[in-house]
Amino acid sequence: MVNLEAQGVPGVFIASDVFKDGARGQAKSLGADPAAVYIPHPIQDRTDAEMVALADASFDEIVGQLVGG
């Protein structure tokens, strides 16, 4: 993602909120500051309808991160 952003391609990663500290620590150790959106955990056992609801609820934040909001 960092390489793409260096080329002008915006990116944002999406992860479960329980991984927030780990993701921030990993990014810091790599010298990166990626845009991120964290969604409620767990993901694995959600139904398709629940995943659609999570995506809908996060959509504005994801787009905002992509366009620099």
Phi and psi in radians as a Rosetta constraint file:
Dihedral C 1 N 2 CA 2 C 2 CIRCULARHARMONIC -1.070 0.35
Dihedral N 2 CA 2 C 2 N 3 CIRCULARHARMONIC -0.736 0.35
Dihedral C 2 N 3 CA 3 C 3 CIRCULARHARMONIC -1.101 0.35
Dihedral N 3 CA 3 C 3 N 4 CIRCULARHARMONIC -0.728 0.35
Dihedral C 3 N 4 CA 4 C 4 CIRCULARHARMONIC -1.118 0.35
Dihedral N 4 CA 4 C 4 N 5 CIRCULARHARMONIC -0.759 0.35
Dihedral C 4 N 5 CA 5 C 5 CIRCULARHARMONIC -1.109 0.35
Dihedral N 5 CA 5 C 5 N 6 CIRCULARHARMONIC -0.599 0.35
Dihedral C 5 N 6 CA 6 C 6 CIRCULARHARMONIC -1.115 0.35
Dihedral N 6 CA 6 C 6 N 7 CIRCULARHARMONIC -0.397 0.35
Dihedral C 6 N 7 CA 7 C 7 CIRCULARHARMONIC -1.666 0.35
Dihedral N 7 CA 7 C 7 N 8 CIRCULARHARMONIC 0.104 0.35
Dihedral C 7 N 8 CA 8 C 8 CIRCULARHARMONIC 1.587 0.35
Dihedral N 8 CA 8 C 8 N 9 CIRCULARHARMONIC 0.165 0.35
Dihedral C 8 N 9 CA 9 C 9 CIRCULARHARMONIC -1.726 0.35
Dihedral N 9 CA 9 C 9 N 10 CIRCULARHARMONIC 1.971 0.35
Dihedral C 9 N 10 CA 10 C 10 CIRCULARHARMONIC -1.228 0.35
Dihedral N 10 CA 10 C 10 N 11 CIRCULARHARMONIC 2.667 0.35
Dihedral C 10 N 11 CA 11 C 11 CIRCULARHARMONIC -2.580 0.35
Dihedral N 11 CA 11 C 11 N 12 CIRCULARHARMONIC 2.737 0.35
Dihedral C 11 N 12 CA 12 C 12 CIRCULARHARMONIC -2.576 0.35
Dihedral N 12 CA 12 C 12 N 13 CIRCULARHARMONIC 2.404 0.35
Dihedral C 12 N 13 CA 13 C 13 CIRCULARHARMONIC -1.836 0.35
Dihedral N 13 CA 13 C 13 N 14 CIRCULARHARMONIC 2.663 0.35
Dihedral C 13 N 14 CA 14 C 14 CIRCULARHARMONIC -2.142 0.35
Dihedral N 14 CA 14 C 14 N 15 CIRCULARHARMONIC 2.261 0.35
Dihedral C 14 N 15 CA 15 C 15 CIRCULARHARMONIC -2.555 0.35
Dihedral N 15 CA 15 C 15 N 16 CIRCULARHARMONIC 2.840 0.35
Dihedral C 15 N 16 CA 16 C 16 CIRCULARHARMONIC -1.142 0.35
Dihedral N 16 CA 16 C 16 N 17 CIRCULARHARMONIC 2.519 0.35
Dihedral C 16 N 17 CA 17 C 17 CIRCULARHARMONIC -1.072 0.35
Dihedral N 17 CA 17 C 17 N 18 CIRCULARHARMONIC -0.415 0.35
Dihedral C 17 N 18 CA 18 C 18 CIRCULARHARMONIC -1.214 0.35
Dihedral N 18 CA 18 C 18 N 19 CIRCULARHARMONIC -0.244 0.35
Dihedral C 18 N 19 CA 19 C 19 CIRCULARHARMONIC -1.723 0.35
Dihedral N 19 CA 19 C 19 N 20 CIRCULARHARMONIC 0.114 0.35
Dihedral C 19 N 20 CA 20 C 20 CIRCULARHARMONIC -1.003 0.35
Dihedral N 20 CA 20 C 20 N 21 CIRCULARHARMONIC -0.913 0.35
Dihedral C 20 N 21 CA 21 C 21 CIRCULARHARMONIC -1.073 0.35
Dihedral N 21 CA 21 C 21 N 22 CIRCULARHARMONIC -0.747 0.35
Dihedral C 21 N 22 CA 22 C 22 CIRCULARHARMONIC -1.125 0.35
Dihedral N 22 CA 22 C 22 N 23 CIRCULARHARMONIC -0.727 0.35
Dihedral C 22 N 23 CA 23 C 23 CIRCULARHARMONIC -1.154 0.35
Dihedral N 23 CA 23 C 23 N 24 CIRCULARHARMONIC -0.736 0.35
Dihedral C 23 N 24 CA 24 C 24 CIRCULARHARMONIC -1.130 0.35
Dihedral N 24 CA 24 C 24 N 25 CIRCULARHARMONIC -0.731 0.35
Dihedral C 24 N 25 CA 25 C 25 CIRCULARHARMONIC -1.104 0.35
Dihedral N 25 CA 25 C 25 N 26 CIRCULARHARMONIC -0.738 0.35
Dihedral C 25 N 26 CA 26 C 26 CIRCULARHARMONIC -1.137 0.35
Dihedral N 26 CA 26 C 26 N 27 CIRCULARHARMONIC -0.770 0.35
Dihedral C 26 N 27 CA 27 C 27 CIRCULARHARMONIC -1.061 0.35
Dihedral N 27 CA 27 C 27 N 28 CIRCULARHARMONIC -0.779 0.35
Dihedral C 27 N 28 CA 28 C 28 CIRCULARHARMONIC -1.063 0.35
Dihedral N 28 CA 28 C 28 N 29 CIRCULARHARMONIC -0.755 0.35
Dihedral C 28 N 29 CA 29 C 29 CIRCULARHARMONIC -1.145 0.35
Dihedral N 29 CA 29 C 29 N 30 CIRCULARHARMONIC -0.426 0.35
Dihedral C 29 N 30 CA 30 C 30 CIRCULARHARMONIC -1.628 0.35
Dihedral N 30 CA 30 C 30 N 31 CIRCULARHARMONIC -0.041 0.35
Dihedral C 30 N 31 CA 31 C 31 CIRCULARHARMONIC 1.280 0.35
Dihedral N 31 CA 31 C 31 N 32 CIRCULARHARMONIC 0.479 0.35
Dihedral C 31 N 32 CA 32 C 32 CIRCULARHARMONIC -1.996 0.35
Dihedral N 32 CA 32 C 32 N 33 CIRCULARHARMONIC 2.753 0.35
Dihedral C 32 N 33 CA 33 C 33 CIRCULARHARMONIC -2.391 0.35
Dihedral N 33 CA 33 C 33 N 34 CIRCULARHARMONIC 1.189 0.35
Dihedral C 33 N 34 CA 34 C 34 CIRCULARHARMONIC -1.290 0.35
Dihedral N 34 CA 34 C 34 N 35 CIRCULARHARMONIC 2.648 0.35
Dihedral C 34 N 35 CA 35 C 35 CIRCULARHARMONIC -1.213 0.35
Dihedral N 35 CA 35 C 35 N 36 CIRCULARHARMONIC 2.431 0.35
Dihedral C 35 N 36 CA 36 C 36 CIRCULARHARMONIC -2.520 0.35
Dihedral N 36 CA 36 C 36 N 37 CIRCULARHARMONIC 2.574 0.35
Dihedral C 36 N 37 CA 37 C 37 CIRCULARHARMONIC -2.230 0.35
Dihedral N 37 CA 37 C 37 N 38 CIRCULARHARMONIC 2.228 0.35
Dihedral C 37 N 38 CA 38 C 38 CIRCULARHARMONIC -1.893 0.35
Dihedral N 38 CA 38 C 38 N 39 CIRCULARHARMONIC 2.288 0.35
Dihedral C 38 N 39 CA 39 C 39 CIRCULARHARMONIC -1.994 0.35
Dihedral N 39 CA 39 C 39 N 40 CIRCULARHARMONIC 2.812 0.35
Dihedral C 39 N 40 CA 40 C 40 CIRCULARHARMONIC -1.056 0.35
Dihedral N 40 CA 40 C 40 N 41 CIRCULARHARMONIC 2.406 0.35
Dihedral C 40 N 41 CA 41 C 41 CIRCULARHARMONIC -1.569 0.35
Dihedral N 41 CA 41 C 41 N 42 CIRCULARHARMONIC 2.609 0.35
Dihedral C 41 N 42 CA 42 C 42 CIRCULARHARMONIC -1.552 0.35
Dihedral N 42 CA 42 C 42 N 43 CIRCULARHARMONIC 2.904 0.35
Dihedral C 42 N 43 CA 43 C 43 CIRCULARHARMONIC -1.879 0.35
Dihedral N 43 CA 43 C 43 N 44 CIRCULARHARMONIC -0.749 0.35
Dihedral C 43 N 44 CA 44 C 44 CIRCULARHARMONIC -0.878 0.35
Dihedral N 44 CA 44 C 44 N 45 CIRCULARHARMONIC -0.747 0.35
Dihedral C 44 N 45 CA 45 C 45 CIRCULARHARMONIC -1.691 0.35
Dihedral N 45 CA 45 C 45 N 46 CIRCULARHARMONIC 0.202 0.35
Dihedral C 45 N 46 CA 46 C 46 CIRCULARHARMONIC -1.369 0.35
Dihedral N 46 CA 46 C 46 N 47 CIRCULARHARMONIC 2.602 0.35
Dihedral C 46 N 47 CA 47 C 47 CIRCULARHARMONIC -1.335 0.35
Dihedral N 47 CA 47 C 47 N 48 CIRCULARHARMONIC 2.923 0.35
Dihedral C 47 N 48 CA 48 C 48 CIRCULARHARMONIC -1.024 0.35
Dihedral N 48 CA 48 C 48 N 49 CIRCULARHARMONIC -0.732 0.35
Dihedral C 48 N 49 CA 49 C 49 CIRCULARHARMONIC -1.108 0.35
Dihedral N 49 CA 49 C 49 N 50 CIRCULARHARMONIC -0.688 0.35
Dihedral C 49 N 50 CA 50 C 50 CIRCULARHARMONIC -1.160 0.35
Dihedral N 50 CA 50 C 50 N 51 CIRCULARHARMONIC -0.666 0.35
Dihedral C 50 N 51 CA 51 C 51 CIRCULARHARMONIC -1.160 0.35
Dihedral N 51 CA 51 C 51 N 52 CIRCULARHARMONIC -0.688 0.35
Dihedral C 51 N 52 CA 52 C 52 CIRCULARHARMONIC -1.089 0.35
Dihedral N 52 CA 52 C 52 N 53 CIRCULARHARMONIC -0.736 0.35
Dihedral C 52 N 53 CA 53 C 53 CIRCULARHARMONIC -1.103 0.35
Dihedral N 53 CA 53 C 53 N 54 CIRCULARHARMONIC -0.720 0.35
Dihedral C 53 N 54 CA 54 C 54 CIRCULARHARMONIC -1.104 0.35
Dihedral N 54 CA 54 C 54 N 55 CIRCULARHARMONIC -0.755 0.35
Dihedral C 54 N 55 CA 55 C 55 CIRCULARHARMONIC -1.097 0.35
Dihedral N 55 CA 55 C 55 N 56 CIRCULARHARMONIC -0.795 0.35
Dihedral C 55 N 56 CA 56 C 56 CIRCULARHARMONIC -1.050 0.35
Dihedral N 56 CA 56 C 56 N 57 CIRCULARHARMONIC -0.743 0.35
Dihedral C 56 N 57 CA 57 C 57 CIRCULARHARMONIC -1.197 0.35
Dihedral N 57 CA 57 C 57 N 58 CIRCULARHARMONIC -0.450 0.35
Dihedral C 57 N 58 CA 58 C 58 CIRCULARHARMONIC -1.736 0.35
Dihedral N 58 CA 58 C 58 N 59 CIRCULARHARMONIC -0.157 0.35
Dihedral C 58 N 59 CA 59 C 59 CIRCULARHARMONIC -0.957 0.35
Dihedral N 59 CA 59 C 59 N 60 CIRCULARHARMONIC -0.889 0.35
Dihedral C 59 N 60 CA 60 C 60 CIRCULARHARMONIC -1.074 0.35
Dihedral N 60 CA 60 C 60 N 61 CIRCULARHARMONIC -0.690 0.35
Dihedral C 60 N 61 CA 61 C 61 CIRCULARHARMONIC -1.162 0.35
Dihedral N 61 CA 61 C 61 N 62 CIRCULARHARMONIC -0.712 0.35
Dihedral C 61 N 62 CA 62 C 62 CIRCULARHARMONIC -1.089 0.35
Dihedral N 62 CA 62 C 62 N 63 CIRCULARHARMONIC -0.877 0.35
Dihedral C 62 N 63 CA 63 C 63 CIRCULARHARMONIC -1.086 0.35
Dihedral N 63 CA 63 C 63 N 64 CIRCULARHARMONIC -0.710 0.35
Dihedral C 63 N 64 CA 64 C 64 CIRCULARHARMONIC -1.025 0.35
Dihedral N 64 CA 64 C 64 N 65 CIRCULARHARMONIC -0.721 0.35
Dihedral C 64 N 65 CA 65 C 65 CIRCULARHARMONIC -1.152 0.35
Dihedral N 65 CA 65 C 65 N 66 CIRCULARHARMONIC -0.663 0.35
Dihedral C 65 N 66 CA 66 C 66 CIRCULARHARMONIC -1.182 0.35
Dihedral N 66 CA 66 C 66 N 67 CIRCULARHARMONIC -0.609 0.35
Dihedral C 66 N 67 CA 67 C 67 CIRCULARHARMONIC -1.726 0.35
Dihedral N 67 CA 67 C 67 N 68 CIRCULARHARMONIC 0.149 0.35
Dihedral C 67 N 68 CA 68 C 68 CIRCULARHARMONIC 1.545 0.35
Dihedral N 68 CA 68 C 68 N 69 CIRCULARHARMONIC 0.365 0.35
